[in-house]
């Protein structure tokens, strides 16, 4: 037999380490992290209390410890839901938690029956861990590396299996518990050893999820323009080059549009940069809602944007841009003193044989400048490169 203090102290130490790690990530603003941190604080405190309390009756200390640990486990589940953008708390679970404490009190103080008490608590912990595992499996992002999510999923299932086995062992009478909080029995020794392994593993898994979310945020900052949600210039050009190379290799059509908001500097000068930012966000929102599944939208800088249309001729791309032009012109922005209408000028070009991406974008850019020269708020298609390269058609 092993002393009950040793596993409790190890579990408490693990909780303290997890608190330190999660606390260091708190400023990142990761959803659910505050609940995970609180759960580890409560768990570490409960194990320390249980290991070193000696003046309090076993029944009272058991009630306190059970209340704290089961609530901490519930907090972990709530943090998991919040992490995946779900509603964290459910009233029925809080009601079940209150009922659980009432049952523990009854079978500890009123009608002592340690076996039933252990079975009820194990059933609650089983439900929480299975719910945790299911949430991770159901809502894990498919575009992220799987390792961390799989680790957490299987760790939660293993811990659920531990609670199931313990609940069955005591509920079916295969093992008997004394009134003591942790009686030195083989079953309790095995369970304590499993808890020592399971709790730190789950904490490590939670840290993995937090780090993955931070990595995802960093990747988004590197690839997306924060204001408009469009691809940032570097990310857009990398993806466009890949699409361009594929189109050339497969001999399929690809078109690009370069567009620039009309008189944007005047908007900033007249209404301020905050209004200018609102105009950019409104414009980007209209574009994003209209994009096709395979189209790529990027911000080249300032008020200049580009859209790539895979497997699309320049005539079809220009028609789509004309529809977009009308939609943008119809989306007025409310400002002090009235409404502000935003328009854009665009040039469209299609990939030609022996083109480089620079050639394609240069033709679209030249067409966009022609649209500006022709009075703005219009879409211009670049002439076929078989001709002089200067003829333009306005839509």
C-alpha positions as CSV (number, residue, x, y, z in Angstrom):
1,X,0.0,0.0,0.0
2,X,1.1,3.6,-0.6
3,X,0.4,6.5,1.7
4,X,-2.5,8.6,0.5
5,X,-0.5,11.8,1.0
6,X,2.0,11.0,-1.7
7,X,-0.4,10.8,-4.7
8,X,-2.3,13.8,-3.4
9,X,0.9,15.8,-3.1
10,X,2.0,14.8,-6.6
11,X,-1.4,15.6,-8.1
12,X,-1.4,19.0,-6.3
13,X,2.1,19.7,-7.6
14,X,1.0,18.9,-11.1
15,X,-1.9,21.3,-10.7
16,X,0.4,24.1,-9.5
17,X,2.6,23.6,-12.5
18,X,-0.4,23.7,-14.8
19,X,-1.6,26.9,-13.1
20,X,1.8,28.5,-13.8
21,X,1.8,27.5,-17.4
22,X,-1.9,28.5,-18.1
23,X,-1.4,31.7,-16.2
24,X,1.4,32.7,-18.5
25,X,-0.9,32.4,-21.4
26,X,-3.8,34.3,-19.9
27,X,-3.1,37.6,-21.5
28,X,-3.4,36.0,-24.9
29,X,-7.2,36.2,-24.5
30,X,-7.8,32.5,-25.5
31,X,-11.5,31.6,-25.0
32,X,-12.0,29.1,-22.1
33,X,-8.5,29.6,-20.7
34,X,-9.7,31.5,-17.6
35,X,-12.0,28.6,-16.7
36,X,-9.2,26.1,-17.3
37,X,-6.9,28.1,-15.0
38,X,-9.6,28.4,-12.3
39,X,-10.1,24.6,-12.5
40,X,-6.5,23.9,-11.9
41,X,-6.3,26.3,-9.0
42,X,-9.3,24.6,-7.4
43,X,-8.0,21.1,-8.0
44,X,-4.5,21.9,-6.7
45,X,-6.0,23.6,-3.6
46,X,-8.4,20.6,-3.0
47,X,-5.6,18.1,-3.1
48,X,-3.4,20.2,-0.8
49,X,-6.3,20.6,1.6
50,X,-7.0,16.8,1.5
51,X,-3.4,15.9,2.0
52,X,-2.7,18.1,5.0
53,X,-6.0,18.4,6.8
54,X,-6.1,16.6,10.1
55,X,-8.3,18.5,12.5
56,X,-11.5,18.2,10.5
57,X,-13.8,15.1,10.5
58,X,-13.4,12.9,7.4
59,X,-17.0,13.5,6.4
60,X,-16.7,17.3,6.3
61,X,-13.4,17.3,4.5
62,X,-14.7,14.8,2.0
63,X,-17.8,17.0,1.3
64,X,-15.6,20.1,0.8
65,X,-13.1,18.2,-1.4
66,X,-15.8,16.6,-3.5
67,X,-17.6,19.9,-4.0
68,X,-14.4,21.6,-5.2
69,X,-13.0,18.9,-7.4
70,X,-16.3,18.1,-9.2
71,X,-16.9,21.8,-9.8
72,X,-13.3,22.1,-11.1
73,X,-14.0,19.2,-13.5
74,X,-17.2,20.9,-14.7
75,X,-15.2,24.1,-15.2
76,X,-12.8,22.2,-17.5
77,X,-15.8,21.1,-19.6
78,X,-17.2,24.7,-19.7
79,X,-13.8,26.0,-20.8
80,X,-13.7,23.4,-23.6
81,X,-17.0,24.6,-24.9
82,X,-16.0,28.2,-24.7
83,X,-12.8,27.4,-26.5
84,X,-14.8,26.1,-29.4
85,X,-17.2,29.0,-29.4
86,X,-20.1,27.2,-27.7
87,X,-22.2,28.2,-24.8
88,X,-20.1,27.3,-21.8
89,X,-22.7,26.7,-19.0
90,X,-25.9,24.7,-19.0
91,X,-28.5,25.0,-16.2
92,X,-29.2,21.3,-16.2
93,X,-25.5,20.5,-15.4
94,X,-25.5,23.0,-12.5
95,X,-28.7,21.3,-11.2
96,X,-27.0,17.9,-11.5
97,X,-24.0,19.3,-9.7
98,X,-26.2,20.5,-6.8
99,X,-28.0,17.2,-6.7
100,X,-24.7,15.4,-6.7
101,X,-23.6,17.3,-3.6
102,X,-26.9,16.5,-1.9
103,X,-26.4,12.8,-2.6
104,X,-22.8,12.9,-1.3
105,X,-23.9,14.7,1.9
106,X,-26.7,12.1,2.4
107,X,-24.5,9.1,1.9
108,X,-21.6,10.6,3.9
109,X,-23.4,12.1,6.9
110,X,-27.1,11.0,7.1
111,X,-26.8,7.4,5.8
112,X,-23.2,6.6,5.4
113,X,-22.6,4.4,2.3
114,X,-19.2,5.0,0.8
115,X,-19.8,2.6,-2.1
116,X,-22.9,4.4,-3.4
117,X,-21.2,7.7,-2.8
118,X,-18.2,6.7,-4.9
119,X,-20.5,5.3,-7.7
120,X,-22.5,8.5,-7.9
121,X,-19.4,10.7,-8.0
122,X,-17.8,8.4,-10.6
123,X,-20.9,8.6,-12.8
124,X,-20.8,12.4,-12.7
125,X,-17.0,12.5,-13.5
126,X,-17.6,9.9,-16.3
127,X,-20.3,12.1,-17.9
128,X,-18.1,15.3,-17.7
129,X,-15.1,13.6,-19.3
130,X,-17.1,11.9,-22.0
131,X,-18.8,15.3,-22.8
132,X,-15.3,16.9,-22.9
133,X,-14.0,14.2,-25.3
134,X,-17.0,14.4,-27.5
135,X,-16.8,18.3,-27.7
136,X,-13.1,18.1,-28.7
137,X,-13.8,15.4,-31.4
138,X,-16.9,17.1,-32.8
139,X,-15.6,20.7,-33.0
140,X,-11.9,20.4,-33.5
141,X,-10.8,22.5,-36.5
142,X,-10.1,20.4,-39.5
143,X,-7.5,22.7,-40.9
144,X,-5.3,22.5,-37.8
145,X,-2.7,19.9,-36.8
146,X,-4.5,16.9,-35.2
147,X,-1.9,15.8,-32.6
148,X,-2.9,18.1,-29.8
149,X,-6.7,17.5,-30.3
150,X,-6.2,13.7,-30.6
151,X,-4.1,13.7,-27.4
152,X,-6.7,15.6,-25.4
153,X,-9.5,13.4,-26.8
154,X,-7.9,10.1,-25.9
155,X,-6.7,11.4,-22.5
156,X,-10.2,12.4,-21.6
157,X,-11.6,9.0,-22.8
158,X,-8.9,7.1,-20.7
159,X,-9.8,9.2,-17.6
160,X,-13.5,8.5,-18.3
161,X,-12.7,4.8,-18.5
162,X,-11.0,5.0,-15.1
163,X,-14.1,6.6,-13.5
164,X,-16.3,4.0,-15.2
165,X,-14.2,1.1,-13.8
166,X,-14.1,2.6,-10.3
167,X,-17.8,3.3,-10.3
168,X,-18.6,-0.3,-11.4
169,X,-16.1,-1.8,-8.9
170,X,-17.8,0.0,-5.9
171,X,-21.3,0.1,-7.3
172,X,-21.5,-3.7,-7.9
173,X,-19.8,-4.5,-4.6
174,X,-16.6,-5.8,-6.1
175,X,-14.7,-3.5,-3.8
176,X,-15.7,-1.9,-0.5
177,X,-14.7,1.5,0.9
178,X,-14.5,2.5,4.5
179,X,-15.8,5.8,5.9
180,X,-12.2,7.2,5.6
181,X,-11.7,9.7,2.8
182,X,-9.1,7.5,1.0
183,X,-8.7,4.1,2.6
184,X,-5.5,2.3,1.8
185,X,-6.9,-0.4,-0.4
186,X,-5.4,-1.9,-3.6
187,X,-8.3,-0.4,-5.7
188,X,-7.7,3.1,-4.3
189,X,-3.9,2.7,-4.8
190,X,-4.5,1.9,-8.5
191,X,-7.0,4.7,-8.9
192,X,-4.6,7.2,-7.2
193,X,-1.8,6.1,-9.6
194,X,-4.1,6.5,-12.6
195,X,-5.2,10.0,-11.4
196,X,-1.5,11.0,-11.0
197,X,-1.0,10.2,-14.7
198,X,-4.3,11.3,-16.1
199,X,-4.6,14.8,-14.6
200,X,-1.2,16.1,-15.7
201,X,-1.7,14.5,-19.2
202,X,-5.0,16.3,-19.5
203,X,-3.5,19.6,-18.3
204,X,-0.7,19.2,-20.9
205,X,-3.3,18.6,-23.6
206,X,-5.1,21.7,-22.6
207,X,-1.9,23.7,-22.9
208,X,-1.4,22.1,-26.4
209,X,-4.9,23.5,-27.4
210,X,-4.0,26.9,-26.0
211,X,-0.8,27.0,-27.9
212,X,-2.5,25.8,-31.1
213,X,-5.0,28.6,-30.8
214,X,-2.1,31.1,-30.3
215,X,-0.3,29.7,-33.4
216,X,-3.5,30.0,-35.4
217,X,-3.9,33.6,-34.3
218,X,-0.3,34.4,-35.3
219,X,-0.8,32.7,-38.7
220,X,-3.9,34.8,-39.2
221,X,-2.0,38.0,-38.3
222,X,0.6,37.0,-40.9
223,X,-1.8,36.1,-43.7
224,X,-4.9,38.3,-43.2
225,X,-5.3,42.0,-43.2
226,X,-6.6,42.8,-39.8
227,X,-8.9,45.7,-40.9
228,X,-10.6,44.1,-43.9
229,X,-10.2,40.4,-43.4
230,X,-8.7,40.1,-46.9
231,X,-5.5,38.3,-47.5
232,X,-2.4,40.5,-46.7
233,X,-0.3,41.4,-49.7
234,X,2.5,38.8,-49.1
235,X,0.0,35.9,-48.5
236,X,-2.1,37.0,-51.5
237,X,0.9,37.0,-53.8
238,X,2.1,33.6,-52.6
239,X,-1.3,32.0,-53.2
240,X,-1.8,33.8,-56.5
241,X,1.6,32.6,-57.8
242,X,0.6,29.1,-56.9
243,X,-2.7,29.4,-58.8
244,X,-1.0,31.1,-61.7
245,X,1.6,28.3,-62.0
246,X,-1.1,25.7,-61.8
247,X,-3.1,27.5,-64.6
248,X,-0.1,27.7,-66.8
249,X,0.9,24.1,-66.2
250,X,-2.6,22.7,-66.8
251,X,-3.3,25.2,-69.7
252,X,-6.5,26.5,-68.0
253,X,-7.8,30.0,-67.9
254,X,-7.3,32.3,-64.9
255,X,-8.2,36.0,-64.5
256,X,-7.3,38.7,-62.1
257,X,-8.9,42.0,-61.2
258,X,-7.1,44.9,-59.6
259,X,-9.3,47.6,-58.1
260,X,-8.8,50.8,-56.3
261,X,-11.4,52.8,-54.2
262,X,-12.2,56.1,-55.8
263,X,-11.2,59.4,-54.1
264,X,-10.3,57.6,-50.9
265,X,-7.8,60.2,-49.8
266,X,-10.6,62.8,-50.1
267,X,-12.8,60.7,-47.8
268,X,-10.0,60.5,-45.2
269,X,-9.3,64.3,-45.4
270,X,-13.0,65.2,-45.2
271,X,-14.2,62.7,-42.6
272,X,-11.2,61.4,-40.8
273,X,-9.3,58.1,-40.8
274,X,-11.8,56.3,-38.7
275,X,-14.4,56.9,-41.4
276,X,-11.9,55.8,-44.0
277,X,-11.4,52.5,-42.1
278,X,-15.2,52.0,-41.9
279,X,-15.4,52.5,-45.7
280,X,-12.7,49.9,-46.2
281,X,-14.4,47.4,-43.9
282,X,-17.8,48.0,-45.6
283,X,-16.3,47.5,-49.0
284,X,-14.4,44.3,-48.0
285,X,-17.6,43.0,-46.4
286,X,-19.5,43.4,-49.7
287,X,-16.7,41.7,-51.6
288,X,-16.4,38.8,-49.2
289,X,-20.1,38.1,-49.3
290,X,-20.1,38.0,-53.1
291,X,-16.9,35.9,-53.6
292,X,-17.1,32.5,-55.2
293,X,-15.8,29.5,-53.3
294,X,-12.5,29.4,-55.2
295,X,-12.0,33.1,-55.7
296,X,-9.1,34.8,-53.8
297,X,-9.4,38.3,-52.3
298,X,-6.4,40.3,-51.1
299,X,-5.4,43.8,-50.1
300,X,-2.3,45.0,-51.9
301,X,-2.0,48.1,-49.8
302,X,-3.9,51.2,-48.8
303,X,-7.2,51.3,-50.8
304,X,-5.9,48.9,-53.5
305,X,-7.2,45.3,-53.7
306,X,-7.1,42.4,-56.0
307,X,-9.2,39.4,-56.8
308,X,-8.1,36.2,-58.5
309,X,-10.7,34.2,-60.5
310,X,-9.5,30.6,-61.2
311,X,-11.0,28.9,-64.2
312,X,-12.7,32.1,-65.3
313,X,-12.3,34.1,-68.5
314,X,-11.7,37.8,-68.3
315,X,-15.2,38.5,-69.8
316,X,-16.9,36.5,-67.0
317,X,-14.6,38.1,-64.4
318,X,-15.4,41.5,-65.8
319,X,-19.1,40.8,-65.6
320,X,-18.8,39.7,-62.0
321,X,-16.8,42.8,-61.2
322,X,-19.5,45.0,-62.8
323,X,-22.1,43.3,-60.6
324,X,-19.8,43.9,-57.6
325,X,-19.3,47.6,-58.6
326,X,-23.1,48.1,-58.5
327,X,-23.4,46.4,-55.2
328,X,-20.6,48.5,-53.6
329,X,-22.1,51.7,-55.0
330,X,-25.4,50.8,-53.5
331,X,-24.0,50.1,-50.0
332,X,-24.0,53.6,-48.4
333,X,-22.2,54.2,-45.1
334,X,-23.9,56.4,-42.6
335,X,-21.7,59.3,-41.4
336,X,-22.4,62.5,-39.4
337,X,-24.4,64.7,-41.7
338,X,-25.7,62.1,-44.1
339,X,-24.5,59.0,-46.1
340,X,-21.3,58.3,-47.8
341,X,-21.2,56.3,-51.0
342,X,-18.1,54.4,-51.9
343,X,-17.2,53.4,-55.5
344,X,-14.2,51.7,-57.1
345,X,-12.4,51.5,-60.5
346,X,-11.1,48.2,-61.6
347,X,-9.0,46.6,-64.4
348,X,-9.4,42.9,-65.4
349,X,-6.9,40.7,-67.3
350,X,-6.7,37.1,-68.3
351,X,-3.6,34.9,-68.3
352,X,-1.9,34.5,-71.7
353,X,0.6,32.0,-72.9
354,X,4.2,32.7,-71.8
355,X,2.9,35.2,-69.3
356,X,4.5,35.8,-65.9
357,X,2.4,36.8,-62.9
358,X,4.0,40.2,-63.1
359,X,2.8,40.5,-66.8
360,X,-0.8,39.5,-65.8
361,X,-1.0,42.0,-62.9
362,X,0.7,44.8,-64.9
363,X,-2.1,44.5,-67.6
364,X,-4.8,44.5,-65.0
365,X,-3.2,47.5,-63.2
366,X,-2.9,49.4,-66.5
367,X,-6.6,48.8,-67.1
368,X,-7.4,50.0,-63.7
369,X,-5.6,53.3,-64.3
370,X,-7.5,53.6,-67.5
371,X,-10.7,53.2,-65.6
372,X,-9.6,56.1,-63.4
373,X,-8.8,58.2,-66.4
374,X,-12.2,57.5,-68.0
375,X,-14.1,59.0,-65.1
376,X,-13.8,56.3,-62.3
377,X,-16.5,54.0,-61.0
378,X,-16.2,51.6,-63.8
379,X,-14.6,48.2,-64.9
380,X,-12.1,48.1,-67.7
381,X,-10.9,44.9,-69.5
382,X,-7.3,44.8,-70.7
383,X,-6.9,44.2,-74.5
384,X,-5.6,40.9,-75.8
385,X,-1.8,40.8,-75.7
386,X,-1.8,39.7,-79.3
387,X,-2.7,43.3,-80.1
388,X,-0.8,46.5,-79.1
389,X,-1.6,46.0,-75.5
390,X,-3.1,49.4,-75.1
391,X,-6.6,49.0,-76.4
392,X,-9.2,48.9,-73.5
393,X,-12.8,48.1,-73.4
394,X,-15.0,49.7,-70.7
395,X,-18.1,48.0,-69.2
